[in-house]
Amino acid sequence: MREIVFDTETTGLDPRTGDRITEMGCVEVEDFIPTGRTWHSYVNPQRSVPAKATEITGLTAEFLADKPLFADVADAFLEFVGDANVVAHNAPFDRGFINMELERAGKPVIANERWIDTVVMARKMFPGAHASLDALCKRFGVSLETRDKHGAIIDALLLADVYLELNGGRERALDLSGDAGETGGTVVFPARPARSQPLASRLTEAEAAAHLTFVETLGERPVWKKTGLL
């Protein structure tokens, strides 16, 4: 199952009042495991960037001035996403911004039913606990060392790790219970050849006698006697 973990950075909180996207980041996952494929772009918002937004993201209007317009990267973004579901932390926020930009560029929007909100997942799993991305990274032991500012691709990579943990963690890669073809979802270990010469016993006569004495105290039909080792 292919999905896209997605994050945006913006000039503010509300696309309906003129705020715009400044950065987009996508991480491809297959069956919750990152594949290594990513897509990223800065975006010229064609407007000023408030100081508060710069404080959070480090992005300035000057830095973004020579970056592509959203319309210039919309097709590349849609091609990368394809028909996959989109995973976002506080999905209504990212959905509102990306669909506003897509509409403005005359492109098809991403339908509501294709969005997966990790905030909703986290609140169901940990009722009453903090559900911010930072809090979930700390809960699951996802390192925040590479992030000193919020960035779309950095946060999407962090969210991909959190999303995996919200779906059971890396043990899912073993697929112990699902349909795994010929093995039926079980782990198969290769057969080992028999030793050419059996290892010599390291059990002393005194230890063997002491063990036999103990077994005799277990009743008439102890399991040890069924093994044929006595």
TORVEX-249793 format. One record per residue: residue number from 1; y, x, z of N, C-alpha, C in turn; chain. Coordinates in nm, 2 decimals, always signed. Each point is the difference from the previous one (the first is absolute). Layout:
seq; nv; nu; nw; cav; cau; caw; cv; cu; cw; mol
NUM; Y; X; Z; Y; X; Z; Y; X; Z; A
...
***
This chain:
seq; nv; nu; nw; cav; cau; caw; cv; cu; cw; mol
1; -0.12; +0.08; +0.00; +0.12; -0.08; +0.00; +0.12; +0.09; +0.00; A
2; +0.08; -0.01; -0.11; +0.12; +0.08; -0.01; +0.12; -0.07; +0.06; A
3; +0.08; +0.07; +0.08; +0.12; -0.06; +0.06; +0.11; +0.11; -0.01; A
4; +0.13; -0.05; +0.01; +0.11; +0.10; +0.00; +0.07; -0.02; +0.14; A
5; +0.01; +0.11; +0.07; +0.08; +0.00; +0.12; +0.15; +0.04; -0.04; A
6; +0.09; -0.08; +0.04; +0.14; +0.00; -0.06; +0.11; +0.01; +0.11; A
7; +0.10; +0.07; -0.03; +0.12; +0.00; +0.10; +0.12; +0.02; -0.09; A
8; +0.11; -0.05; +0.06; +0.13; +0.02; -0.06; +0.10; +0.05; +0.10; A
9; +0.11; +0.07; -0.05; +0.12; +0.02; +0.08; +0.11; -0.07; -0.07; A
10; +0.10; -0.05; +0.07; +0.10; -0.08; -0.05; +0.14; +0.03; +0.06; A
11; +0.10; -0.06; -0.06; +0.14; +0.02; +0.06; +0.02; -0.09; +0.12; A
12; -0.08; -0.10; +0.02; +0.02; -0.09; +0.11; -0.12; -0.09; +0.02; A
13; +0.02; -0.11; +0.06; -0.10; -0.09; +0.04; -0.02; -0.13; -0.08; A
14; +0.09; -0.03; -0.09; -0.01; -0.13; -0.07; +0.04; +0.01; -0.15; A
15; -0.10; -0.01; -0.09; +0.03; +0.01; -0.14; +0.09; -0.11; -0.05; A
16; +0.01; -0.11; +0.08; +0.08; -0.12; -0.04; +0.15; +0.03; +0.02; A
17; +0.04; +0.10; +0.08; +0.14; +0.03; +0.02; +0.04; +0.13; -0.07; A
18; -0.08; +0.05; -0.10; +0.04; +0.11; -0.08; -0.07; +0.13; +0.04; A
19; -0.09; +0.00; +0.10; -0.07; +0.13; +0.03; -0.10; +0.03; -0.11; A
20; -0.03; +0.13; -0.03; -0.08; +0.04; -0.11; -0.10; +0.10; +0.05; A
21; -0.10; +0.02; -0.08; -0.11; +0.10; +0.02; +0.06; +0.14; -0.03; A
22; -0.03; +0.10; +0.09; +0.04; +0.14; -0.03; -0.13; +0.09; -0.02; A
23; -0.11; -0.05; +0.04; -0.12; +0.08; -0.02; -0.13; -0.09; +0.01; A
24; -0.10; +0.04; -0.08; -0.13; -0.07; +0.00; -0.11; +0.10; +0.01; A
25; -0.10; -0.04; +0.07; -0.12; +0.09; +0.01; -0.13; -0.09; +0.00; A
26; -0.10; +0.05; -0.08; -0.13; -0.08; -0.01; -0.11; +0.10; +0.02; A
27; -0.10; -0.04; +0.07; -0.12; +0.07; +0.03; -0.12; -0.08; -0.04; A
28; -0.09; +0.05; -0.09; -0.11; -0.08; -0.05; -0.12; +0.02; +0.10; A
29; -0.06; -0.11; +0.04; -0.12; +0.01; +0.08; -0.12; -0.08; -0.06; A
30; -0.12; +0.05; +0.02; -0.12; -0.07; -0.05; -0.09; -0.02; +0.12; A
31; -0.03; -0.13; +0.02; -0.08; -0.04; +0.12; +0.06; +0.07; +0.13; A
32; +0.14; -0.01; +0.01; +0.08; +0.04; +0.11; +0.01; +0.15; +0.01; A
33; -0.06; +0.08; -0.09; +0.01; +0.15; +0.01; +0.10; +0.05; -0.11; A
34; +0.10; +0.08; +0.04; +0.10; +0.05; -0.10; -0.08; +0.08; -0.11; A
35; +0.04; -0.02; -0.12; -0.06; +0.07; -0.11; +0.06; +0.13; -0.04; A
36; +0.13; +0.02; +0.05; +0.07; +0.12; -0.03; +0.11; -0.03; -0.11; A
37; -0.01; -0.12; -0.06; +0.10; -0.04; -0.10; +0.12; -0.06; +0.07; A
38; +0.12; +0.04; -0.04; +0.12; -0.06; +0.06; +0.11; -0.02; -0.11; A
39; +0.09; -0.08; +0.03; +0.12; -0.01; -0.10; +0.12; -0.01; +0.09; A
40; +0.11; +0.07; -0.04; +0.12; +0.01; +0.08; +0.12; +0.01; -0.09; A
41; +0.11; -0.07; +0.04; +0.13; +0.02; -0.07; +0.11; -0.03; +0.09; A
42; +0.11; +0.08; -0.01; +0.13; -0.04; +0.05; +0.07; -0.09; -0.09; A
43; +0.09; -0.08; +0.04; +0.06; -0.10; -0.08; +0.15; +0.00; +0.03; A
44; +0.08; +0.01; -0.11; +0.15; -0.01; +0.01; +0.03; -0.15; +0.03; A
45; +0.05; -0.03; +0.12; +0.03; -0.14; +0.04; +0.12; -0.06; -0.07; A
46; +0.08; +0.08; -0.06; +0.13; -0.04; -0.07; +0.09; -0.06; +0.10; A
47; +0.00; +0.05; +0.12; +0.10; -0.05; +0.10; +0.00; +0.11; +0.11; A
48; +0.09; -0.02; +0.10; +0.01; +0.10; +0.11; -0.12; -0.01; +0.09; A
49; -0.02; +0.11; +0.07; -0.11; +0.00; +0.10; +0.06; +0.01; +0.14; A
50; -0.01; -0.11; +0.08; +0.06; +0.00; +0.13; -0.05; +0.12; +0.09; A
51; +0.08; +0.04; +0.09; -0.03; +0.12; +0.08; -0.13; -0.03; +0.08; A
52; -0.02; -0.12; +0.05; -0.12; -0.03; +0.07; -0.12; +0.02; -0.08; A
53; +0.00; -0.04; -0.13; -0.12; +0.03; -0.08; -0.02; +0.14; -0.02; A
54; +0.11; +0.08; -0.02; -0.02; +0.15; -0.02; -0.05; +0.06; +0.13; A
55; +0.04; -0.05; +0.11; -0.05; +0.05; +0.13; -0.15; -0.02; +0.01; A
56; -0.05; -0.11; -0.05; -0.15; -0.03; +0.01; -0.08; +0.07; -0.11; A
57; +0.05; +0.01; -0.12; -0.07; +0.05; -0.11; +0.04; +0.14; -0.05; A
58; +0.12; +0.04; +0.03; +0.05; +0.13; -0.05; +0.06; -0.01; -0.14; A
59; -0.01; -0.12; -0.06; +0.05; -0.02; -0.14; +0.14; -0.03; +0.00; A
60; +0.08; +0.06; -0.09; +0.14; -0.03; -0.02; +0.02; -0.05; -0.14; A
61; +0.12; -0.06; -0.02; +0.04; -0.04; -0.13; +0.01; +0.11; -0.10; A
62; +0.05; +0.12; +0.05; +0.01; +0.12; -0.08; -0.13; +0.05; -0.05; A
63; -0.10; +0.00; +0.09; -0.14; +0.04; -0.04; -0.06; -0.09; -0.10; A
64; +0.03; -0.13; +0.01; -0.07; -0.10; -0.08; +0.08; -0.02; -0.13; A
65; +0.11; +0.05; -0.02; +0.09; -0.03; -0.11; -0.07; +0.04; -0.14; A
66; -0.08; +0.10; +0.00; -0.06; +0.04; -0.13; -0.15; -0.04; -0.01; A
67; -0.04; -0.09; +0.09; -0.14; -0.05; +0.00; -0.01; -0.12; -0.09; A
68; -0.12; -0.03; -0.05; -0.01; -0.11; -0.10; +0.03; -0.13; +0.07; A
69; +0.05; -0.10; -0.09; +0.02; -0.13; +0.05; -0.14; -0.07; +0.01; A
70; +0.00; -0.11; +0.08; -0.13; -0.06; +0.02; -0.06; -0.05; -0.13; A
71; +0.08; -0.05; -0.09; -0.05; -0.05; -0.13; -0.07; +0.11; -0.08; A
72; +0.04; +0.13; +0.02; -0.06; +0.11; -0.07; -0.14; +0.04; +0.05; A
73; -0.03; -0.04; +0.13; -0.13; +0.04; +0.05; -0.09; -0.13; +0.03; A
74; +0.06; -0.11; -0.03; -0.08; -0.13; +0.03; -0.13; +0.00; -0.07; A
75; -0.01; +0.04; -0.13; -0.13; -0.01; -0.07; -0.10; +0.10; +0.05; A
76; +0.05; +0.12; +0.04; -0.09; +0.10; +0.06; -0.06; -0.05; +0.13; A
77; +0.09; -0.06; +0.08; -0.04; -0.06; +0.13; -0.11; -0.11; -0.02; A
78; +0.03; -0.09; -0.09; -0.10; -0.11; -0.03; -0.13; +0.05; -0.06; A
79; +0.01; +0.10; -0.08; -0.12; +0.06; -0.06; -0.09; +0.06; +0.11; A
80; +0.06; +0.07; +0.10; -0.07; +0.06; +0.11; -0.07; -0.11; +0.08; A
81; +0.08; -0.10; +0.04; -0.05; -0.11; +0.08; -0.11; -0.07; -0.07; A
82; +0.02; -0.03; -0.13; -0.10; -0.08; -0.07; -0.02; -0.14; +0.06; A
83; -0.13; -0.04; +0.01; -0.02; -0.13; +0.06; -0.05; +0.01; +0.14; A
84; +0.02; +0.11; +0.07; -0.05; +0.03; +0.13; +0.09; -0.08; +0.10; A
85; -0.06; -0.03; +0.12; +0.08; -0.05; +0.11; +0.09; +0.11; +0.06; A
86; +0.10; -0.04; +0.06; +0.10; +0.09; +0.05; +0.01; -0.01; +0.15; A
87; -0.02; +0.11; +0.07; +0.00; +0.01; +0.14; +0.13; +0.06; +0.05; A
88; +0.07; -0.07; +0.09; +0.13; +0.05; +0.05; +0.01; -0.04; +0.15; A
89; +0.08; +0.08; +0.07; +0.03; -0.02; +0.14; +0.12; -0.09; +0.01; A
90; -0.01; -0.12; +0.05; +0.10; -0.10; +0.00; +0.02; -0.04; -0.15; A
91; -0.10; -0.05; -0.06; -0.01; -0.02; -0.14; +0.12; -0.09; -0.06; A
92; +0.04; -0.11; +0.08; +0.11; -0.08; -0.06; +0.13; +0.08; -0.03; A
93; +0.02; +0.11; +0.08; +0.12; +0.08; -0.03; -0.02; +0.07; -0.13; A
94; -0.10; +0.07; -0.02; -0.03; +0.08; -0.13; -0.01; -0.10; -0.12; A
95; -0.07; -0.11; +0.03; -0.02; -0.10; -0.11; +0.14; -0.05; -0.05; A
96; +0.08; -0.03; +0.10; +0.13; -0.06; -0.04; +0.08; +0.10; -0.08; A
97; +0.00; +0.13; +0.03; +0.08; +0.09; -0.07; -0.06; +0.03; -0.14; A
98; -0.13; +0.03; -0.01; -0.06; +0.03; -0.13; +0.00; -0.11; -0.09; A
99; -0.02; -0.12; +0.05; +0.00; -0.12; -0.10; +0.14; -0.03; -0.04; A
100; +0.10; +0.02; +0.08; +0.14; -0.01; -0.04; +0.03; +0.10; -0.11; A
101; -0.04; +0.12; +0.02; +0.03; +0.10; -0.11; -0.08; -0.03; -0.13; A
102; -0.12; -0.04; +0.02; -0.08; -0.04; -0.12; +0.06; -0.11; -0.08; A
103; +0.05; -0.11; +0.07; +0.07; -0.11; -0.06; +0.12; +0.05; -0.07; A
104; +0.08; +0.08; +0.06; +0.12; +0.06; -0.06; -0.03; +0.07; -0.12; A
105; -0.11; +0.07; -0.01; -0.04; +0.08; -0.11; -0.08; -0.08; -0.11; A
106; -0.01; -0.13; +0.03; -0.08; -0.08; -0.10; -0.14; +0.02; +0.00; A
107; -0.06; +0.04; +0.11; -0.14; +0.04; +0.01; -0.07; -0.11; +0.09; A
108; -0.14; -0.01; -0.02; -0.07; -0.10; +0.08; +0.00; +0.05; +0.15; A
109; +0.01; -0.10; +0.09; +0.00; +0.04; +0.14; -0.15; +0.01; +0.05; A
110; -0.01; +0.05; +0.12; -0.14; +0.01; +0.06; -0.02; -0.12; +0.09; A
111; -0.10; -0.09; -0.03; -0.02; -0.12; +0.06; -0.02; +0.02; +0.15; A
112; +0.04; -0.10; +0.08; -0.01; +0.01; +0.15; -0.14; +0.02; +0.04; A
113; -0.10; -0.06; -0.06; -0.14; +0.01; +0.04; -0.06; +0.13; -0.02; A
114; +0.07; +0.09; -0.07; -0.05; +0.14; -0.03; +0.04; +0.09; +0.11; A
115; +0.08; -0.04; +0.10; +0.06; +0.09; +0.10; -0.09; -0.01; +0.13; A
116; -0.02; +0.12; +0.06; -0.07; +0.01; +0.12; +0.09; +0.06; +0.10; A
117; +0.03; -0.06; +0.12; +0.09; +0.04; +0.10; -0.07; +0.07; +0.11; A
118; +0.02; +0.13; +0.02; -0.07; +0.07; +0.11; +0.06; -0.03; +0.13; A
119; +0.13; -0.05; +0.01; +0.05; -0.05; +0.13; -0.08; -0.11; +0.05; A
120; -0.03; -0.10; -0.09; -0.08; -0.12; +0.04; -0.14; +0.05; +0.04; A
121; -0.06; +0.09; -0.07; -0.13; +0.06; +0.04; +0.00; +0.06; +0.14; A
122; +0.10; +0.08; +0.02; +0.01; +0.07; +0.13; +0.03; -0.09; +0.12; A
123; +0.08; -0.11; -0.02; +0.02; -0.09; +0.10; -0.12; -0.09; +0.04; A
124; -0.09; -0.02; -0.10; -0.12; -0.07; +0.03; -0.10; +0.09; +0.07; A
125; +0.00; +0.13; -0.03; -0.09; +0.09; +0.06; +0.04; +0.04; +0.14; A
126; +0.14; +0.02; +0.02; +0.05; +0.04; +0.12; +0.11; -0.09; +0.05; A
127; -0.04; -0.12; +0.05; +0.10; -0.10; +0.04; +0.10; +0.05; +0.11; A
128; +0.13; -0.01; -0.02; +0.09; +0.04; +0.10; +0.04; +0.14; -0.01; A
129; -0.07; +0.08; -0.08; +0.04; +0.15; -0.01; +0.10; +0.02; -0.11; A
130; +0.07; +0.11; +0.01; +0.10; +0.04; -0.10; -0.08; +0.01; -0.14; A
131; +0.06; -0.05; -0.10; -0.06; +0.00; -0.13; +0.08; +0.08; -0.11; A
132; +0.09; +0.08; +0.05; +0.07; +0.09; -0.10; -0.09; +0.10; -0.06; A
133; +0.04; +0.06; -0.11; -0.08; +0.10; -0.07; -0.02; +0.12; +0.10; A
134; +0.11; +0.04; +0.06; -0.01; +0.11; +0.09; -0.10; -0.02; +0.12; A
135; +0.01; -0.13; +0.05; -0.09; -0.03; +0.12; -0.15; +0.00; -0.05; A
136; -0.02; -0.05; -0.12; -0.14; +0.00; -0.05; -0.05; +0.14; -0.03; A
137; +0.09; +0.08; -0.05; -0.04; +0.14; -0.03; -0.04; +0.07; +0.13; A
138; +0.07; -0.02; +0.11; -0.03; +0.06; +0.13; -0.13; -0.06; +0.05; A
139; -0.02; -0.13; -0.02; -0.12; -0.07; +0.05; -0.13; +0.06; -0.07; A
140; +0.01; +0.02; -0.13; -0.11; +0.05; -0.07; -0.01; +0.15; -0.02; A
141; +0.10; +0.07; +0.06; -0.01; +0.15; -0.01; +0.04; +0.05; -0.14; A
142; +0.08; -0.08; -0.07; +0.05; +0.05; -0.13; +0.13; +0.09; +0.02; A
143; -0.01; +0.12; -0.05; +0.11; +0.09; +0.03; +0.13; -0.04; -0.07; A
144; +0.11; +0.02; +0.08; +0.14; -0.03; -0.05; +0.07; +0.13; -0.02; A
145; -0.07; +0.11; +0.00; +0.07; +0.13; -0.01; +0.08; +0.02; -0.13; A
146; -0.05; -0.06; -0.10; +0.07; +0.03; -0.13; +0.12; -0.09; -0.03; A
147; +0.03; -0.09; +0.10; +0.11; -0.09; -0.02; +0.11; +0.01; +0.10; A
148; +0.11; +0.05; -0.05; +0.12; +0.00; +0.09; +0.10; -0.11; -0.04; A
149; -0.01; -0.06; -0.12; +0.08; -0.11; -0.04; -0.10; -0.10; -0.06; A
150; +0.04; -0.13; -0.01; -0.08; -0.10; -0.07; +0.01; +0.03; -0.15; A
151; -0.11; +0.00; -0.07; -0.01; +0.02; -0.14; -0.11; -0.08; -0.06; A
152; +0.02; -0.06; -0.12; -0.09; -0.10; -0.05; -0.14; +0.06; -0.02; A
153; -0.01; +0.12; -0.06; -0.13; +0.05; -0.03; -0.07; +0.06; +0.12; A
154; +0.08; +0.06; +0.09; -0.05; +0.04; +0.13; -0.05; -0.11; +0.08; A
155; +0.07; -0.11; +0.01; -0.04; -0.11; +0.08; -0.12; -0.08; -0.06; A
156; +0.00; +0.00; -0.14; -0.12; -0.06; -0.07; -0.13; +0.08; +0.03; A
157; +0.01; +0.13; +0.01; -0.11; +0.09; +0.03; -0.05; -0.03; +0.14; A
158; +0.10; -0.01; +0.10; -0.03; -0.03; +0.14; -0.07; -0.13; +0.01; A
159; +0.06; -0.10; -0.08; -0.05; -0.14; +0.01; -0.14; -0.01; -0.06; A
160; -0.03; +0.09; -0.10; -0.14; +0.00; -0.06; -0.10; +0.04; +0.11; A
161; +0.03; +0.09; +0.08; -0.09; +0.04; +0.11; -0.01; -0.11; +0.11; A
162; +0.11; -0.06; +0.03; +0.00; -0.11; +0.10; -0.08; -0.12; -0.06; A
163; +0.02; -0.03; -0.13; -0.07; -0.11; -0.06; -0.15; +0.02; +0.01; A
164; -0.05; +0.13; -0.02; -0.14; +0.03; +0.01; -0.05; -0.03; +0.14; A
165; +0.08; +0.05; +0.10; -0.04; -0.02; +0.14; +0.00; -0.15; +0.03; A
166; +0.09; -0.08; -0.05; +0.00; -0.14; +0.03; -0.12; -0.07; -0.06; A
167; -0.06; +0.06; -0.10; -0.12; -0.05; -0.06; -0.13; +0.07; +0.04; A
168; +0.00; +0.06; +0.11; -0.12; +0.06; +0.06; -0.01; +0.15; +0.00; A
169; +0.10; +0.07; -0.06; +0.00; +0.15; +0.01; -0.09; +0.06; -0.10; A
170; -0.01; +0.14; +0.01; -0.06; +0.08; -0.10; -0.15; -0.02; -0.01; A
171; -0.06; -0.06; +0.11; -0.15; -0.02; -0.01; -0.03; -0.10; -0.11; A
172; +0.10; -0.08; -0.05; -0.03; -0.09; -0.11; -0.05; +0.08; -0.12; A
173; +0.04; +0.13; -0.01; -0.05; +0.07; -0.12; -0.15; +0.02; +0.00; A
174; -0.06; -0.01; +0.11; -0.15; +0.01; +0.00; -0.07; -0.13; -0.05; A
175; +0.08; -0.12; +0.01; -0.05; -0.12; -0.05; -0.14; -0.03; +0.06; A
176; -0.01; -0.01; +0.13; -0.12; -0.01; +0.07; -0.06; -0.14; -0.01; A
177; +0.09; -0.10; -0.02; -0.05; -0.14; +0.00; +0.01; -0.07; -0.13; A
178; +0.08; +0.05; -0.09; +0.02; -0.07; -0.13; -0.10; +0.03; -0.10; A
179; +0.02; -0.06; -0.12; -0.09; +0.02; -0.11; +0.03; +0.14; -0.06; A
180; -0.10; +0.09; +0.00; +0.02; +0.13; -0.05; -0.11; +0.04; -0.10; A
181; -0.03; -0.10; -0.08; -0.09; +0.02; -0.11; -0.14; +0.02; +0.05; A
182; -0.07; +0.11; -0.05; -0.14; +0.02; +0.03; -0.03; +0.02; +0.14; A
183; +0.09; +0.06; +0.08; -0.02; +0.04; +0.14; +0.03; -0.12; +0.09; A
184; +0.05; -0.11; -0.06; +0.03; -0.12; +0.08; +0.10; +0.02; +0.11; A
185; +0.09; +0.10; -0.01; +0.10; +0.02; +0.10; -0.05; +0.09; +0.11; A
186; -0.11; +0.06; +0.00; -0.05; +0.09; +0.10; +0.02; +0.15; -0.04; A
187; +0.01; +0.08; +0.11; +0.01; +0.14; -0.03; -0.13; +0.06; -0.02; A
188; -0.02; +0.07; -0.11; -0.13; +0.06; -0.04; +0.00; +0.15; +0.02; A
189; -0.09; +0.05; +0.08; +0.00; +0.15; +0.02; -0.12; +0.05; -0.09; A
190; +0.02; +0.12; -0.06; -0.10; +0.06; -0.08; -0.12; +0.04; +0.08; A
191; -0.12; -0.02; -0.06; -0.12; +0.04; +0.07; -0.01; +0.15; +0.02; A
192; -0.05; +0.05; +0.11; -0.01; +0.14; +0.03; -0.15; +0.04; -0.02; A
193; -0.02; +0.11; -0.07; -0.14; +0.05; -0.01; -0.06; +0.04; +0.13; A
194; -0.13; -0.02; +0.02; -0.07; +0.05; +0.12; +0.00; +0.15; +0.01; A
195; +0.01; +0.05; +0.13; +0.00; +0.14; +0.02; -0.14; +0.06; -0.05; A
196; +0.00; +0.11; -0.05; -0.12; +0.07; -0.05; -0.08; +0.04; +0.13; A
197; +0.06; +0.03; +0.11; -0.07; +0.03; +0.12; +0.07; -0.08; +0.11; A
198; -0.07; -0.09; +0.07; +0.06; -0.07; +0.11; +0.05; +0.09; +0.11; A
199; +0.11; -0.04; +0.06; +0.05; +0.08; +0.11; -0.09; +0.00; +0.12; A
200; -0.01; +0.11; +0.06; -0.09; +0.01; +0.12; +0.06; -0.08; +0.12; A
201; -0.08; -0.06; +0.08; +0.04; -0.07; +0.11; +0.06; +0.09; +0.11; A
202; +0.11; -0.04; +0.06; +0.07; +0.07; +0.10; -0.03; -0.06; +0.14; A
203; -0.09; -0.10; +0.00; -0.04; -0.07; +0.13; -0.10; +0.09; +0.07; A
204; +0.03; +0.03; +0.13; -0.10; +0.07; +0.08; -0.11; -0.09; +0.05; A
205; -0.11; +0.06; +0.04; -0.11; -0.07; +0.06; +0.05; -0.08; +0.13; A
206; +0.08; +0.07; +0.08; +0.05; -0.07; +0.12; +0.08; -0.12; -0.03; A
207; +0.09; +0.01; -0.10; +0.08; -0.11; -0.04; -0.08; -0.11; -0.06; A
208; -0.10; +0.03; -0.08; -0.09; -0.11; -0.05; -0.07; -0.07; +0.11; A
209; -0.05; +0.08; +0.10; -0.08; -0.06; +0.11; +0.10; -0.09; +0.08; A
210; +0.12; +0.04; +0.02; +0.09; -0.08; +0.08; +0.04; -0.13; -0.07; A
211; +0.01; +0.01; -0.13; +0.03; -0.12; -0.08; -0.11; -0.10; +0.00; A
212; -0.13; +0.05; -0.01; -0.11; -0.08; +0.00; -0.01; -0.07; +0.14; A
213; +0.03; +0.07; +0.10; -0.01; -0.06; +0.14; +0.11; -0.12; +0.01; A
214; +0.12; +0.03; -0.06; +0.10; -0.11; +0.00; -0.04; -0.12; -0.08; A
215; -0.06; +0.02; -0.12; -0.05; -0.11; -0.08; -0.10; -0.09; +0.07; A
216; -0.09; +0.06; +0.08; -0.10; -0.07; +0.07; +0.06; -0.10; +0.10; A
217; +0.12; +0.02; +0.04; +0.07; -0.09; +0.09; +0.06; -0.12; -0.07; A
218; -0.01; -0.01; -0.13; +0.07; -0.10; -0.07; -0.09; -0.12; -0.03; A
219; -0.12; +0.00; +0.05; -0.08; -0.12; -0.02; -0.12; +0.03; -0.10; A
220; -0.08; -0.10; -0.03; -0.11; +0.02; -0.08; +0.02; +0.02; -0.15; A
221; +0.11; -0.05; -0.05; +0.03; +0.01; -0.15; +0.14; +0.05; -0.02; A
222; +0.03; +0.12; +0.04; +0.14; +0.05; -0.02; +0.02; +0.03; -0.15; A
223; +0.12; -0.01; -0.05; +0.04; +0.03; -0.14; -0.04; +0.14; -0.04; A
224; +0.01; +0.09; +0.10; -0.03; +0.14; -0.04; -0.14; +0.02; -0.05; A
225; -0.10; -0.08; +0.06; -0.13; +0.02; -0.05; -0.03; -0.06; -0.14; A
226; +0.09; -0.10; -0.03; -0.02; -0.06; -0.14; +0.04; +0.10; -0.11; A
227; +0.09; +0.09; +0.04; +0.04; +0.10; -0.11; -0.11; +0.09; -0.04; A
228; -0.10; +0.02; +0.08; -0.11; +0.09; -0.03; +0.04; +0.15; +0.02; A
229; +0.11; +0.02; +0.07; +0.05; +0.13; +0.03; -0.06; +0.06; +0.13; A
230; -0.07; -0.09; +0.07; -0.06; +0.05; +0.13; -0.15; +0.02; -0.01; A
***
